[in-house]
Amino acid sequence: MTRAGSPASSRIPDTLKPGGIEAESHPWQIRLVEHPKRFESSYFRAAKRTARKILDEMSDAELPYGPRPAGSEHWEMHHGGSLWLRGERGWLMYRARVGIEWSMQFCAEPVKVDRLRQEAAELVDAFPLTLPALAELGYEEAEARLRTPIENADGVEAWTDSLFNACVPMSRGNHQGLLPKVPGEHHYPWPVKGADFVRYDDFELWVTLPDGTHGAVAPVDRRGSGDGHVRLVHVPEGSKAADTLAEAQEQGLMAVLPPNSSAALQAFAGQIAPGRRTAAGPLATGRGSR
Protein backbone atom coordinates (compact mmCIF):
# COMPACT_ATOMS: atom_id res chain seq x y z
CA MET A 1 0.00 0.00 0.00
CA THR A 2 1.40 3.38 -0.93
CA ARG A 3 1.85 5.60 2.09
CA ALA A 4 1.32 9.36 2.33
CA GLY A 5 4.60 11.06 1.58
CA SER A 6 5.98 8.28 -0.62
CA PRO A 7 6.71 8.89 -4.30
CA ALA A 8 3.66 8.50 -6.52
CA SER A 9 3.88 5.67 -9.05
CA SER A 10 1.67 4.59 -11.94
CA ARG A 11 0.04 1.20 -11.62
CA ILE A 12 0.67 -1.26 -14.46
CA PRO A 13 -2.06 -3.89 -15.04
CA ASP A 14 -0.95 -7.49 -14.45
CA THR A 15 -1.63 -8.24 -18.11
CA LEU A 16 1.10 -5.81 -19.19
CA LYS A 17 4.83 -6.39 -18.78
CA PRO A 18 7.20 -3.46 -18.22
CA GLY A 19 9.31 -2.80 -21.28
CA GLY A 20 11.23 0.33 -20.49
CA ILE A 21 10.31 4.00 -20.67
CA GLU A 22 10.24 6.26 -23.68
CA ALA A 23 9.72 9.99 -23.83
CA GLU A 24 9.24 12.58 -26.53
CA SER A 25 11.09 15.84 -26.73
CA HIS A 26 7.88 17.80 -27.35
CA PRO A 27 5.44 17.40 -24.45
CA TRP A 28 1.71 17.89 -24.91
CA GLN A 29 0.35 21.35 -24.33
CA ILE A 30 -2.91 22.96 -23.32
CA ARG A 31 -3.70 26.25 -24.95
CA LEU A 32 -5.20 28.90 -22.71
CA VAL A 33 -7.49 31.21 -24.62
CA GLU A 34 -9.77 34.06 -23.71
CA HIS A 35 -13.22 32.85 -22.77
CA PRO A 36 -15.79 34.13 -25.27
CA LYS A 37 -18.37 36.37 -23.70
CA ARG A 38 -21.08 34.10 -22.40
CA PHE A 39 -24.44 34.60 -24.04
CA GLU A 40 -27.18 34.99 -21.44
CA SER A 41 -30.35 33.65 -22.96
CA SER A 42 -33.81 35.06 -22.44
CA TYR A 43 -34.66 31.77 -20.71
CA PHE A 44 -31.96 32.36 -18.09
CA ARG A 45 -32.88 36.01 -17.54
CA ALA A 46 -36.51 35.05 -16.92
CA ALA A 47 -35.51 32.20 -14.61
CA LYS A 48 -33.18 34.42 -12.54
CA ARG A 49 -35.82 37.13 -12.14
CA THR A 50 -38.27 34.55 -10.88
CA ALA A 51 -35.80 32.87 -8.53
CA ARG A 52 -34.93 36.21 -6.94
CA LYS A 53 -38.62 36.93 -6.35
CA ILE A 54 -38.99 33.52 -4.73
CA LEU A 55 -35.96 34.12 -2.50
CA ASP A 56 -37.36 37.48 -1.42
CA GLU A 57 -40.46 35.66 -0.17
CA MET A 58 -38.46 33.15 1.87
CA SER A 59 -37.23 33.66 5.42
CA ASP A 60 -33.53 33.16 6.17
CA ALA A 61 -34.31 29.81 7.79
CA GLU A 62 -36.07 28.60 4.64
CA LEU A 63 -33.23 29.36 2.21
CA PRO A 64 -31.84 26.17 0.63
CA TYR A 65 -28.18 27.23 0.80
CA GLY A 66 -28.09 30.22 3.10
CA PRO A 67 -27.12 32.60 4.46
CA ARG A 68 -28.52 35.41 2.37
CA PRO A 69 -25.76 37.46 0.63
CA ALA A 70 -24.94 40.73 2.36
CA GLY A 71 -23.29 43.98 1.34
CA SER A 72 -21.90 43.96 -2.20
CA GLU A 73 -22.43 40.21 -2.60
CA HIS A 74 -25.36 38.77 -4.51
CA TRP A 75 -26.93 35.42 -5.25
CA GLU A 76 -25.21 33.45 -7.99
CA MET A 77 -27.48 31.05 -9.84
CA HIS A 78 -25.90 27.63 -10.24
CA HIS A 79 -27.00 25.36 -13.09
CA GLY A 80 -27.41 22.51 -10.63
CA GLY A 81 -30.89 21.09 -11.28
CA SER A 82 -33.12 23.51 -9.34
CA LEU A 83 -36.66 22.17 -9.01
CA TRP A 84 -38.67 24.99 -7.43
CA LEU A 85 -42.02 24.00 -5.93
CA ARG A 86 -44.78 25.74 -4.04
CA GLY A 87 -45.99 23.80 -1.03
CA GLU A 88 -48.71 24.49 1.49
CA ARG A 89 -46.26 26.38 3.72
CA GLY A 90 -44.28 28.19 1.06
CA TRP A 91 -41.52 27.67 -1.48
CA LEU A 92 -39.30 24.60 -1.60
CA MET A 93 -36.35 23.66 -3.77
CA TYR A 94 -35.38 20.11 -4.63
CA ARG A 95 -32.48 19.12 -6.86
CA ALA A 96 -32.92 17.08 -10.00
CA ARG A 97 -31.31 13.70 -10.58
CA VAL A 98 -28.82 15.54 -12.80
CA GLY A 99 -28.09 19.23 -13.11
CA ILE A 100 -26.81 20.47 -16.48
CA GLU A 101 -24.00 23.00 -16.18
CA TRP A 102 -24.17 25.67 -18.92
CA SER A 103 -21.18 24.39 -20.89
CA MET A 104 -22.39 20.79 -20.64
CA GLN A 105 -25.46 21.49 -22.74
CA PHE A 106 -23.26 21.16 -25.81
CA CYS A 107 -22.67 17.46 -25.13
CA ALA A 108 -26.16 16.73 -23.78
CA GLU A 109 -28.31 14.29 -25.75
CA PRO A 110 -31.89 15.60 -26.11
CA VAL A 111 -33.58 12.29 -25.26
CA LYS A 112 -31.66 12.12 -21.97
CA VAL A 113 -32.48 15.71 -21.10
CA ASP A 114 -36.12 15.01 -21.91
CA ARG A 115 -36.12 12.36 -19.20
CA LEU A 116 -35.13 15.10 -16.75
CA ARG A 117 -38.04 17.20 -18.03
CA GLN A 118 -40.48 14.33 -17.52
CA GLU A 119 -39.23 13.70 -14.00
CA ALA A 120 -39.52 17.40 -13.15
CA ALA A 121 -43.05 17.57 -14.56
CA GLU A 122 -44.14 14.61 -12.44
CA LEU A 123 -42.76 16.26 -9.31
CA VAL A 124 -44.35 19.63 -10.08
CA ASP A 125 -47.69 17.93 -10.71
CA ALA A 126 -47.52 16.58 -7.17
CA PHE A 127 -47.40 20.21 -5.96
CA PRO A 128 -50.45 21.77 -7.69
CA LEU A 129 -49.82 25.21 -6.20
CA THR A 130 -46.57 25.56 -8.12
CA LEU A 131 -47.62 26.57 -11.63
CA PRO A 132 -50.23 29.16 -10.52
CA ALA A 133 -47.69 30.65 -8.10
CA LEU A 134 -45.02 30.87 -10.81
CA ALA A 135 -47.48 32.51 -13.19
CA GLU A 136 -48.30 35.07 -10.51
CA LEU A 137 -44.56 35.86 -10.27
CA GLY A 138 -44.45 36.39 -14.03
CA TYR A 139 -42.80 33.11 -15.01
CA GLU A 140 -45.39 32.24 -17.61
CA GLU A 141 -43.18 29.82 -19.54
CA ALA A 142 -43.11 27.23 -16.74
CA GLU A 143 -45.90 25.16 -18.28
CA ALA A 144 -44.21 25.15 -21.68
CA ARG A 145 -40.86 24.08 -20.24
CA LEU A 146 -42.45 21.16 -18.42
CA ARG A 147 -44.79 20.01 -21.20
CA THR A 148 -42.73 20.52 -24.37
CA PRO A 149 -40.71 17.42 -25.38
CA ILE A 150 -36.99 18.08 -25.79
CA GLU A 151 -35.93 16.89 -29.22
CA ASN A 152 -33.04 19.11 -30.34
CA ALA A 153 -30.33 21.56 -29.23
CA ASP A 154 -32.85 24.41 -28.94
CA GLY A 155 -34.88 22.37 -26.50
CA VAL A 156 -31.77 21.46 -24.52
CA GLU A 157 -30.82 25.15 -24.27
CA ALA A 158 -34.28 26.16 -23.09
CA TRP A 159 -34.23 23.48 -20.38
CA THR A 160 -30.65 24.16 -19.33
CA ASP A 161 -31.38 27.85 -18.69
CA SER A 162 -34.83 27.31 -17.18
CA LEU A 163 -35.97 27.71 -13.59
CA PHE A 164 -36.01 23.92 -13.34
CA ASN A 165 -32.26 23.61 -13.87
CA ALA A 166 -30.39 26.91 -13.73
CA CYS A 167 -31.35 28.49 -10.40
CA VAL A 168 -29.73 26.82 -7.42
CA PRO A 169 -29.02 29.98 -5.36
CA MET A 170 -25.55 30.12 -3.82
CA SER A 171 -23.06 32.64 -2.55
CA ARG A 172 -20.03 33.16 -4.76
CA GLY A 173 -17.87 31.11 -2.39
CA ASN A 174 -20.22 28.15 -2.20
CA HIS A 175 -20.71 28.32 -5.96
CA GLN A 176 -17.17 28.58 -7.31
CA GLY A 177 -14.83 29.33 -4.42
CA LEU A 178 -11.48 27.67 -3.75
CA LEU A 179 -9.76 26.69 -0.52
CA PRO A 180 -8.30 27.97 1.73
CA LYS A 181 -11.16 30.46 1.63
CA VAL A 182 -14.47 28.81 0.74
CA PRO A 183 -14.91 25.51 -1.15
CA GLY A 184 -17.27 25.87 -4.10
CA GLU A 185 -19.41 23.22 -5.71
CA HIS A 186 -17.66 23.65 -9.06
CA HIS A 187 -14.34 22.50 -7.58
CA TYR A 188 -15.16 19.97 -4.85
CA PRO A 189 -17.21 16.75 -5.00
CA TRP A 190 -20.83 17.26 -4.02
CA PRO A 191 -20.99 14.28 -1.61
CA VAL A 192 -18.37 16.14 0.44
CA LYS A 193 -19.32 19.75 -0.27
CA GLY A 194 -22.96 19.00 0.58
CA ALA A 195 -21.96 18.37 4.19
CA ASP A 196 -21.21 22.09 4.53
CA PHE A 197 -24.97 22.68 4.66
CA VAL A 198 -25.80 20.04 7.29
CA ARG A 199 -22.71 19.84 9.56
CA TYR A 200 -22.55 21.13 13.14
CA ASP A 201 -21.21 24.67 13.19
CA ASP A 202 -18.44 23.65 15.59
CA PHE A 203 -17.07 20.92 13.34
CA GLU A 204 -14.54 21.96 10.69
CA LEU A 205 -15.08 19.91 7.55
CA TRP A 206 -12.11 21.38 5.65
CA VAL A 207 -8.63 21.14 7.16
CA THR A 208 -5.04 21.88 6.18
CA LEU A 209 -2.91 18.75 5.80
CA PRO A 210 0.77 18.54 6.83
CA ASP A 211 1.94 19.05 3.23
CA GLY A 212 0.00 22.33 3.00
CA THR A 213 -2.82 21.00 0.81
CA HIS A 214 -6.44 21.17 1.94
CA GLY A 215 -8.64 18.15 2.51
CA ALA A 216 -11.98 17.23 4.03
CA VAL A 217 -12.53 15.00 7.03
CA ALA A 218 -15.50 13.48 8.82
CA PRO A 219 -15.91 12.04 12.33
CA VAL A 220 -15.86 8.25 12.57
CA ASP A 221 -18.62 8.09 15.18
CA ARG A 222 -21.67 10.01 16.26
CA ARG A 223 -21.60 13.20 18.30
CA GLY A 224 -21.15 12.42 21.98
CA SER A 225 -19.01 9.31 21.49
CA GLY A 226 -15.78 11.04 22.52
CA ASP A 227 -13.93 9.43 19.62
CA GLY A 228 -11.53 11.96 18.12
CA HIS A 229 -10.48 9.99 15.05
CA VAL A 230 -11.37 11.53 11.68
CA ARG A 231 -11.86 9.91 8.32
CA LEU A 232 -10.14 11.53 5.35
CA VAL A 233 -12.82 11.86 2.68
CA HIS A 234 -11.25 14.20 0.12
CA VAL A 235 -7.80 15.46 -0.85
CA PRO A 236 -6.64 17.20 -4.03
CA GLU A 237 -4.83 15.09 -6.58
CA GLY A 238 -1.45 16.65 -5.81
CA SER A 239 -1.61 15.93 -2.08
CA LYS A 240 0.87 13.47 -0.55
CA ALA A 241 -2.14 11.72 0.99
CA ALA A 242 -3.86 11.16 -2.37
CA ASP A 243 -2.33 7.74 -3.07
CA THR A 244 -3.18 6.45 0.39
CA LEU A 245 -6.77 7.65 0.13
CA ALA A 246 -7.14 6.09 -3.33
CA GLU A 247 -5.69 2.80 -2.10
CA ALA A 248 -8.10 2.75 0.85
CA GLN A 249 -11.06 3.33 -1.46
CA GLU A 250 -9.93 0.58 -3.82
CA GLN A 251 -9.80 -1.88 -0.92
CA GLY A 252 -13.09 -0.73 0.60
CA LEU A 253 -11.30 0.65 3.65
CA MET A 254 -11.27 4.02 5.44
CA ALA A 255 -8.27 6.32 5.62
CA VAL A 256 -8.38 7.34 9.30
CA LEU A 257 -6.26 9.90 11.12
CA PRO A 258 -5.67 9.67 14.91
CA PRO A 259 -7.11 12.06 17.51
CA ASN A 260 -3.73 13.72 18.04
CA SER A 261 -3.21 14.47 14.34
CA SER A 262 -3.27 18.07 13.18
CA ALA A 263 -6.30 17.28 10.98
CA ALA A 264 -8.33 15.92 13.92
CA LEU A 265 -7.34 18.85 16.14
CA GLN A 266 -8.44 21.29 13.46
CA ALA A 267 -11.70 19.45 12.83
CA PHE A 268 -12.71 19.40 16.49
CA ALA A 269 -11.12 22.74 17.46
CA GLY A 270 -14.53 24.22 18.22
CA GLN A 271 -15.35 21.36 20.59
CA ILE A 272 -12.18 21.01 22.66
CA ALA A 273 -10.36 23.27 25.10
CA PRO A 274 -7.61 25.47 23.61
CA GLY A 275 -4.21 23.82 23.80
CA ARG A 276 -5.52 20.28 24.14
CA ARG A 277 -3.33 17.77 22.34
CA THR A 278 -6.00 15.25 21.44
CA ALA A 279 -9.47 15.48 19.98
CA ALA A 280 -10.58 12.40 21.91
CA GLY A 281 -12.55 12.64 25.12
CA PRO A 282 -15.53 14.63 26.38
CA LEU A 283 -16.44 18.00 24.99
CA ALA A 284 -14.95 21.02 26.71
CA THR A 285 -17.17 22.58 29.36
CA GLY A 286 -19.65 25.05 27.91
CA ARG A 287 -19.42 23.76 24.35
CA GLY A 288 -22.41 21.43 24.28
CA SER A 289 -22.01 17.69 23.77
CA ARG A 290 -20.13 15.93 21.03
C-alpha positions as CSV (number, residue, x, y, z in Angstrom):
1,M,0.0,0.0,0.0
2,T,1.4,3.4,-0.9
3,R,1.9,5.6,2.1
4,A,1.3,9.4,2.3
5,G,4.6,11.1,1.6
6,S,6.0,8.3,-0.6
7,P,6.7,8.9,-4.3
8,A,3.7,8.5,-6.5
9,S,3.9,5.7,-9.1
10,S,1.7,4.6,-11.9
11,R,0.0,1.2,-11.6
12,I,0.7,-1.3,-14.5
13,P,-2.1,-3.9,-15.0
14,D,-1.0,-7.5,-14.4
15,T,-1.6,-8.2,-18.1
16,L,1.1,-5.8,-19.2
17,K,4.8,-6.4,-18.8
18,P,7.2,-3.5,-18.2
19,G,9.3,-2.8,-21.3
20,G,11.2,0.3,-20.5
21,I,10.3,4.0,-20.7
22,E,10.2,6.3,-23.7
23,A,9.7,10.0,-23.8
24,E,9.2,12.6,-26.5
25,S,11.1,15.8,-26.7
26,H,7.9,17.8,-27.4
27,P,5.4,17.4,-24.4
28,W,1.7,17.9,-24.9
29,Q,0.4,21.3,-24.3
30,I,-2.9,23.0,-23.3
31,R,-3.7,26.3,-24.9
32,L,-5.2,28.9,-22.7
33,V,-7.5,31.2,-24.6
34,E,-9.8,34.1,-23.7
35,H,-13.2,32.9,-22.8
36,P,-15.8,34.1,-25.3
37,K,-18.4,36.4,-23.7
38,R,-21.1,34.1,-22.4
39,F,-24.4,34.6,-24.0
40,E,-27.2,35.0,-21.4
41,S,-30.3,33.6,-23.0
42,S,-33.8,35.1,-22.4
43,Y,-34.7,31.8,-20.7
44,F,-32.0,32.4,-18.1
45,R,-32.9,36.0,-17.5
46,A,-36.5,35.1,-16.9
47,A,-35.5,32.2,-14.6
48,K,-33.2,34.4,-12.5
49,R,-35.8,37.1,-12.1
50,T,-38.3,34.6,-10.9
51,A,-35.8,32.9,-8.5
52,R,-34.9,36.2,-6.9
53,K,-38.6,36.9,-6.3
54,I,-39.0,33.5,-4.7
55,L,-36.0,34.1,-2.5
56,D,-37.4,37.5,-1.4
57,E,-40.5,35.7,-0.2
58,M,-38.5,33.2,1.9
59,S,-37.2,33.7,5.4
60,D,-33.5,33.2,6.2
61,A,-34.3,29.8,7.8
62,E,-36.1,28.6,4.6
63,L,-33.2,29.4,2.2
64,P,-31.8,26.2,0.6
65,Y,-28.2,27.2,0.8
66,G,-28.1,30.2,3.1
67,P,-27.1,32.6,4.5
68,R,-28.5,35.4,2.4
69,P,-25.8,37.5,0.6
70,A,-24.9,40.7,2.4
71,G,-23.3,44.0,1.3
72,S,-21.9,44.0,-2.2
73,E,-22.4,40.2,-2.6
74,H,-25.4,38.8,-4.5
75,W,-26.9,35.4,-5.3
76,E,-25.2,33.5,-8.0
77,M,-27.5,31.1,-9.8
78,H,-25.9,27.6,-10.2
79,H,-27.0,25.4,-13.1
80,G,-27.4,22.5,-10.6
81,G,-30.9,21.1,-11.3
82,S,-33.1,23.5,-9.3
83,L,-36.7,22.2,-9.0
84,W,-38.7,25.0,-7.4
85,L,-42.0,24.0,-5.9
86,R,-44.8,25.7,-4.0
87,G,-46.0,23.8,-1.0
88,E,-48.7,24.5,1.5
89,R,-46.3,26.4,3.7
90,G,-44.3,28.2,1.1
91,W,-41.5,27.7,-1.5
92,L,-39.3,24.6,-1.6
93,M,-36.4,23.7,-3.8
94,Y,-35.4,20.1,-4.6
95,R,-32.5,19.1,-6.9
96,A,-32.9,17.1,-10.0
97,R,-31.3,13.7,-10.6
98,V,-28.8,15.5,-12.8
99,G,-28.1,19.2,-13.1
100,I,-26.8,20.5,-16.5
101,E,-24.0,23.0,-16.2
102,W,-24.2,25.7,-18.9
103,S,-21.2,24.4,-20.9
104,M,-22.4,20.8,-20.6
105,Q,-25.5,21.5,-22.7
106,F,-23.3,21.2,-25.8
107,C,-22.7,17.5,-25.1
108,A,-26.2,16.7,-23.8
109,E,-28.3,14.3,-25.8
110,P,-31.9,15.6,-26.1
111,V,-33.6,12.3,-25.3
112,K,-31.7,12.1,-22.0
113,V,-32.5,15.7,-21.1
114,D,-36.1,15.0,-21.9
115,R,-36.1,12.4,-19.2
116,L,-35.1,15.1,-16.7
117,R,-38.0,17.2,-18.0
118,Q,-40.5,14.3,-17.5
119,E,-39.2,13.7,-14.0
120,A,-39.5,17.4,-13.1
121,A,-43.0,17.6,-14.6
122,E,-44.1,14.6,-12.4
123,L,-42.8,16.3,-9.3
124,V,-44.3,19.6,-10.1
125,D,-47.7,17.9,-10.7
126,A,-47.5,16.6,-7.2
127,F,-47.4,20.2,-6.0
128,P,-50.4,21.8,-7.7
129,L,-49.8,25.2,-6.2
130,T,-46.6,25.6,-8.1
131,L,-47.6,26.6,-11.6
132,P,-50.2,29.2,-10.5
133,A,-47.7,30.7,-8.1
134,L,-45.0,30.9,-10.8
135,A,-47.5,32.5,-13.2
136,E,-48.3,35.1,-10.5
137,L,-44.6,35.9,-10.3
138,G,-44.4,36.4,-14.0
139,Y,-42.8,33.1,-15.0
140,E,-45.4,32.2,-17.6
141,E,-43.2,29.8,-19.5
142,A,-43.1,27.2,-16.7
143,E,-45.9,25.2,-18.3
144,A,-44.2,25.1,-21.7
145,R,-40.9,24.1,-20.2
146,L,-42.5,21.2,-18.4
147,R,-44.8,20.0,-21.2
148,T,-42.7,20.5,-24.4
149,P,-40.7,17.4,-25.4
150,I,-37.0,18.1,-25.8
151,E,-35.9,16.9,-29.2
152,N,-33.0,19.1,-30.3
153,A,-30.3,21.6,-29.2
154,D,-32.9,24.4,-28.9
155,G,-34.9,22.4,-26.5
156,V,-31.8,21.5,-24.5
157,E,-30.8,25.1,-24.3
158,A,-34.3,26.2,-23.1
159,W,-34.2,23.5,-20.4
160,T,-30.6,24.2,-19.3
161,D,-31.4,27.8,-18.7
162,S,-34.8,27.3,-17.2
163,L,-36.0,27.7,-13.6
164,F,-36.0,23.9,-13.3
165,N,-32.3,23.6,-13.9
166,A,-30.4,26.9,-13.7
167,C,-31.4,28.5,-10.4
168,V,-29.7,26.8,-7.4
169,P,-29.0,30.0,-5.4
170,M,-25.6,30.1,-3.8
171,S,-23.1,32.6,-2.6
172,R,-20.0,33.2,-4.8
173,G,-17.9,31.1,-2.4
174,N,-20.2,28.2,-2.2
175,H,-20.7,28.3,-6.0
176,Q,-17.2,28.6,-7.3
177,G,-14.8,29.3,-4.4
178,L,-11.5,27.7,-3.7
179,L,-9.8,26.7,-0.5
180,P,-8.3,28.0,1.7
181,K,-11.2,30.5,1.6
182,V,-14.5,28.8,0.7
183,P,-14.9,25.5,-1.1
184,G,-17.3,25.9,-4.1
185,E,-19.4,23.2,-5.7
186,H,-17.7,23.6,-9.1
187,H,-14.3,22.5,-7.6
188,Y,-15.2,20.0,-4.9
189,P,-17.2,16.8,-5.0
190,W,-20.8,17.3,-4.0
191,P,-21.0,14.3,-1.6
192,V,-18.4,16.1,0.4
193,K,-19.3,19.8,-0.3
194,G,-23.0,19.0,0.6
195,A,-22.0,18.4,4.2
196,D,-21.2,22.1,4.5
197,F,-25.0,22.7,4.7
198,V,-25.8,20.0,7.3
199,R,-22.7,19.8,9.6
200,Y,-22.6,21.1,13.1
201,D,-21.2,24.7,13.2
202,D,-18.4,23.7,15.6
203,F,-17.1,20.9,13.3
204,E,-14.5,22.0,10.7
205,L,-15.1,19.9,7.5
206,W,-12.1,21.4,5.7
207,V,-8.6,21.1,7.2
208,T,-5.0,21.9,6.2
209,L,-2.9,18.8,5.8
210,P,0.8,18.5,6.8
211,D,1.9,19.1,3.2
212,G,0.0,22.3,3.0
213,T,-2.8,21.0,0.8
214,H,-6.4,21.2,1.9
215,G,-8.6,18.2,2.5
216,A,-12.0,17.2,4.0
217,V,-12.5,15.0,7.0
218,A,-15.5,13.5,8.8
219,P,-15.9,12.0,12.3
220,V,-15.9,8.2,12.6
221,D,-18.6,8.1,15.2
222,R,-21.7,10.0,16.3
223,R,-21.6,13.2,18.3
224,G,-21.2,12.4,22.0
225,S,-19.0,9.3,21.5
226,G,-15.8,11.0,22.5
227,D,-13.9,9.4,19.6
228,G,-11.5,12.0,18.1
229,H,-10.5,10.0,15.0
230,V,-11.4,11.5,11.7
231,R,-11.9,9.9,8.3
232,L,-10.1,11.5,5.4
233,V,-12.8,11.9,2.7
234,H,-11.3,14.2,0.1
235,V,-7.8,15.5,-0.9
236,P,-6.6,17.2,-4.0
237,E,-4.8,15.1,-6.6
238,G,-1.4,16.6,-5.8
239,S,-1.6,15.9,-2.1
240,K,0.9,13.5,-0.6
241,A,-2.1,11.7,1.0
242,A,-3.9,11.2,-2.4
243,D,-2.3,7.7,-3.1
244,T,-3.2,6.5,0.4
245,L,-6.8,7.6,0.1
246,A,-7.1,6.1,-3.3
247,E,-5.7,2.8,-2.1
248,A,-8.1,2.7,0.8
249,Q,-11.1,3.3,-1.5
250,E,-9.9,0.6,-3.8
251,Q,-9.8,-1.9,-0.9
252,G,-13.1,-0.7,0.6
253,L,-11.3,0.7,3.7
254,M,-11.3,4.0,5.4
255,A,-8.3,6.3,5.6
256,V,-8.4,7.3,9.3
257,L,-6.3,9.9,11.1
258,P,-5.7,9.7,14.9
259,P,-7.1,12.1,17.5
260,N,-3.7,13.7,18.0
261,S,-3.2,14.5,14.3
262,S,-3.3,18.1,13.2
263,A,-6.3,17.3,11.0
264,A,-8.3,15.9,13.9
265,L,-7.3,18.8,16.1
266,Q,-8.4,21.3,13.5
267,A,-11.7,19.5,12.8
268,F,-12.7,19.4,16.5
269,A,-11.1,22.7,17.5
270,G,-14.5,24.2,18.2
271,Q,-15.4,21.4,20.6
272,I,-12.2,21.0,22.7
273,A,-10.4,23.3,25.1
274,P,-7.6,25.5,23.6
275,G,-4.2,23.8,23.8
276,R,-5.5,20.3,24.1
277,R,-3.3,17.8,22.3
278,T,-6.0,15.2,21.4
279,A,-9.5,15.5,20.0
280,A,-10.6,12.4,21.9
281,G,-12.6,12.6,25.1
282,P,-15.5,14.6,26.4
283,L,-16.4,18.0,25.0
284,A,-14.9,21.0,26.7
285,T,-17.2,22.6,29.4
286,G,-19.7,25.1,27.9
287,R,-19.4,23.8,24.3
288,G,-22.4,21.4,24.3
289,S,-22.0,17.7,23.8
290,R,-20.1,15.9,21.0
